[in-house]
Amino acid sequence: MSPFAQLRLLLFRSLREGGRNPVLAYALPIIIPLAVLVLVAKTLYRVTDLPGFPTSNYAEWMTPAIIMLTAMTGVGYAATSLVVDIQSGFLDRLRLLDVRPPALLMSRVLFDVVRVVPAGAVLLVVGLLLGTRLNEGVLGVVLLFGLLVLWAAAYGGLYFVVALTTGNAQAPLALAPLFLPLQFLSTQFVPRSLLPGWVQAVAAWNPFTYMVDAARAMTTGPMTFAPVAKAVGVALAMLVVTQTASLRAYKRASGGL
């Protein structure tokens, strides 16, 4: 069986497994971002009256950022399931079937990525209903979801590192609240010029800031090279670091295979 076929079969296994627990697997990536989008857009809409705010519709400002947030609230489930697979002896069964154990890791990573795409699509539709304009058209939407996939894989690597290093299926839960400081210390809610000085300094080093700025460029525009290139560069760098670390941790957890 080819490596691609192995990966495909293991990914379909993850999808079927998620179907048995749909709330955690598929609903959770949507619930928190959707609540944030609707509640914040409707309660803080007067923020747009601040001098220098770039739009008159706060939902339009928030929607691209919230779509990127799904990559942070949706990942983690697959990392927990991977540790359970190792502890249950499923990895040993793969060896008997001549399936490469790294295919199990890659299938779980892809499962995390696949889970956030429907969540992003739902939030985009809700954002459109709230008045968000897609000034950059179809190309902007395609690039937006490409960045979402990349960011989900990069950020999700943190969960795999923690899960595989500790060997504890519950350990990744400790990372779940991390999205809170990352979103508040970014340009998700207001432009950088309206943030306090110390928050501006932190936001400049916050990778989520680059995802948010690029997402807005891809939807409401203008889609210039700088924000898109910075976001892709930051996400790729984080992807290399987190997935390299998770692969090493996986090899240790699986006996070096």
N, C-alpha and C positions, 0 to 999 in steps of 0.2 A: 504494500500500500504506500502511495506517495506521501511525502510530508504534508502536502496540501490537503489530500484526502483525509489524513489523520486529523488535521486541524479542523476541517469542516465537520467531521463526525463528532468531535469533542465539543465544538461550538454548538451544534444542534442539541447535544446532550444537555449543555448548560441552559439553552433556551427552553427545553422541555422541563428541566428542573425548576426554572424560574416560573413556569406556568403553574406549578404546584404550590407556589407561594407568591402569587401575583402582587400582593400589596407591597411586600418588601422589595420584590424584584423589579416591578414595573411602575407601581403607583408612587412609591416614595420619591423618585427623582422629580416628580411633577408637583407633589403636594406642597412642599415648602416654598419653592420658587413661585408657584401660582398664588399662594397666600400672600407672599411678599409683594408681588406685582399688583394684585388687585387692591390690597389694603393700603399700601403706600401710595399708589397712584391716585386713590380716591381720598385719602386723608391728608396728604401733603401736597395737593395740587397747587396750592397758593405759593409754593416755593418758586414757581416760575415767575412770580412778580418781583423777585430779587433783581437788582440792577446787574446786568451782564449775563443773566441766564440765557442760554442759546436757543431755547424753544419755549413756546407757550403751552405745550401739551406735555405734562410731566410723564404720562404713560409712554410717550414717544421717547423720552429720555431714558426711562427705566427698562423698557422691553429688551433692547440688545444686551444690557448688562445682566438681566435676569436669565436670559437664555444661556449665557455663559456660566451663570451660577449653577445650572443644572449639572454641569460637569463636576461640581464640588459637593453637591448634596446627593448625587446619584451613585457615585462610586463607593467601593468598600464592600458591597455585598459579595462580589466575586472573590475578593481576597479571603474572606471568611470561609467561603465554600471550598477554596483551594486547600486550606489547612485541614478542613474536614476530610477532603479526598485523600490527603497524605496520611492522616491519622487512621482512616478507616481501612487502609490497605488497598485502595483503588490504584495507587501508583504501582504497587507490586503486580497487580493484574495487568497493567499496561505493559510491563516488562515481559510477561508471559506471552502477550499478544504481539510482541515485536513492534510496539508503538513507542516512539521516542518520548520520554517523559517531558522534555521541554515543550512538546506540543500541548500538554495539559496547562502549563503556565500561559502560553500564548492564547489558547482558547478562552481562558478566564479573563485575560486582558481585553480581548475582543468583545467578550460578553458585556463587560462593563461599558465599553464604548457604544455598543449597539443599544444598550438600555437608555442612554441619555438622548439619542436622536429623536425618538417619539416625543419625549418630554419637551425638547426644544421646539418641535413642530407645533405641539399644543400651545405652548407659550407664545409662539409667533402668531398663531391664529387669534389668541386672546388679545395680544398687543394690537393687532390690526382692528379688532372690534372696539378697542379703546381709543383708536385714532392714530396709531402709529403709521407713518408713511414709509414706503420702501423706495426711496428716491434713487437707489442704485440698482433697482430692478432685479431680474433673475440672477444675474452674475453675482451681485452682492449677497443674495440669499445663499447661493451655492458656496461662496467663499466663507460665509458665516458658519455654515454647518461643517465645512472642512476644518475651520479653526476650532469649532466645538469638539469635534472628534479628536483633534490633536491635543487640545487642552485636557480632555477627559483621560486620555492615555497617559499624559504627563503627570497630571495631578493624582490619578489613581495609583500610580507607581508607589506613592508614599504608603498607601495602605498595604500593598503587597510586601514592601520592605518590612514594615512593622509586624505583619502577620507571620511572615516566614522566618524572621529573625527570632521572634519570641516563641513560635510554635503554638501560639494560643489563638484560637479562633475568635475569641472575644476581644483581643487586644486592639484590633482596628477601630473598635467603637470609640476608643479614646480620642481618635482623630476627628470624629464627626463634628464637634463644635468648632473646628479650625476655620470653617468658612465664615464664621461670625466676625472675628477681627479682620480677616482678609477683605471682607466686603465693606466694613465700616472705615477701614484705613485705605480706601481706594477712591476712585472717582465714580463709583456706582451711583451715589445719591445726588451729588452736586459736582459742578466743574471744579477742577483743581484750584482755580483762582479764588473760589469761595471757601476753600478749606482753611483751617488754622495753619499757621506756619509749620508747626511741628508735624501735623498730619500730612502736609504737602511733602515734607522731607521723607516721611515713611512711605507715602504713596509712590514716590519716585522709585523705590526699591521693591515695591509690592508687585509681583508678577501678574496678579489679577488686574491691576490698573491697566496694563498693556492689553490684556484680553478685552476689557471693557471698551477702551478707546478704539481699538480696531473694530470691534463689533458695531459700534456706532458709525464708524466710517463706512462699513459695509452695508448698512441699512439706510439710515437717514442722510449719510454723507457729510461732507464730500469724501470720496474714497481716494485719498492720496497715498503715495507710496510709503511715507515714513511710518504712520501708525501700524499699517498692515505688516510691514517688514519687521518692525520691532516686536510685534506680538508673535509672529511666526518664529523669529529668532529666539525669543525668551522661551516659548513653548517647546521648541526643538531642543534647546539646551537642557531644560528641565526633564524632557522625555528621556534624553540620553542618560542623565544622571540617575533618575529614579528607576528606569527599567534596567540599567546595567546593575545597579545595586540589588534590585529584586531578583534578577537572574542569578547573581552570585549567591544570594540568600537561598534561592530555590535549589541550587546545586548542592549546597550544604545540607539542606533539609531532606533532599532526595538521595543522599549518599554519593554526591559527586557526579550524578548522571545528567 
